[in-house]
Amino acid sequence: METNDLEKAVQWYLKILEIRPEDEQTSFSLMKTYASLNYRMFVDYQYQQLSKSLSNMNLAIDPVISDWYSQWKQQYNAQGL
């Protein structure tokens, strides 16, 4: 996917999350898109936003998402970026 297409995807994901901030799959897709664009701060921010939204509903993040995030963070830190 080209960067321009990824940026368009980001805009769509953000529009969805304005309406449904607790939407785990959209947040997860957005985090993966940010990761592919090397937007580390945005991956972290989106994970925190999802965590906060779900916490407000007394829910936990899907383990698949939290595992992906942990692995991504370890890989990113290992690269020294």
Secondary structure, 3 states (H helix, E strand, C coil): CCHHHHHHHHHHHHHHHHHCCCCHHHHHHHHHHHHHCCCHHHHHHHHHHHHHHHHHCCCCCCHHHHHHHHHHHHHHHHCCC
